[in-house]
Amino acid sequence: MNNLDILIKTCVELGSAQTIENLGLASGEVSRNKAISIYGTYFLKAEKEGRIRPYRIGKGKNGTRWYRVVDILTLRAKDALKAELL
């Protein structure tokens, strides 16, 4: 898949995720483990580089880290756009 395909796919996913969140049909959050299973190494790399941060963190020392799907998809769209422009 080239960068333009990734950009288009990500924008469609972003619009869908935002709509579902706005309508209150879903919280729009995923746990860190679920984000890794969905977005794989892209998510891990973005997290390691500090480009994506948890939206909220559960209680306790090892609390679950929750990320907004919209934030992940927005970052992925920005990265695909940069790559397409280069």
N, C-alpha and C positions, 0 to 999 in steps of 0.2 A: 504494500500500500504506500503510495507516495504522500508527501506532506499535504497536498491539496485535498486528497481523499480523507486524510486524518482530520484536517481542519473542518471539512464539511460534516463528517460524522460526529465530531466532537460538538460542533455548534448545534446540531440537531438534538444530541443527548442533553446539552446544556439547556436548551429551550424546554425540552420535556421535563427535566428535573426541576427547573424553576417553576414551571406551571403546576406540577404536582405538589411542590412545596407551598406555593401561594394558595392553592385550593385547600390546603390542609389535609390532603390525602396521605401524606407521609411526612415524617419529620425532616427529611432531607439530609440526615446524618448517617454515617457508617462508622463502625469501629475500625481501629487501625488494622486488625487482622482481616476484616472484610475488605477494606480498601486495598490491602496487599493482594488478596485473592482476585479482586476485580481488575486493578490497574497494574499489578506486578512491579517490575523493576522501575518503571517510570515513577510510581509513587514513592518507592524506597529512595530513589536518587533525589527526588525533589524534597523529601523529608530530611534526608541527610544534609543537603545543601541549605536547609533552613528556608526554602521557598514556600513550603506549606507547613502550617502549624495547626495543632488541634483546636477545634472550635470550643470544646469543653473537655475537662478531665474529670473522671469519676473520683469518688472519695477513696482515701487510703493511699498508702505508699505505691501500690501497683494498680492504681485506678485505671479503668478503661479510658483510652484516648479516643475521642469522637471527632470526626472530620466532616465538614460540609461537602456534599457531592458537588454542589455548584462551584465551590472554591477549587476543587480538584480539576473539574472540567474547564473552568476559566483559565487556569494555569496551563493546562494541556493545549487549549486553543491558542493562547498567546505564544507558546513555544512552537506550535505548528505554523503559525503565521510568520514568526521570525524566520523559521527555516525555509518557508516558501519564498519570502522576500529576498533571502540571500541567494 
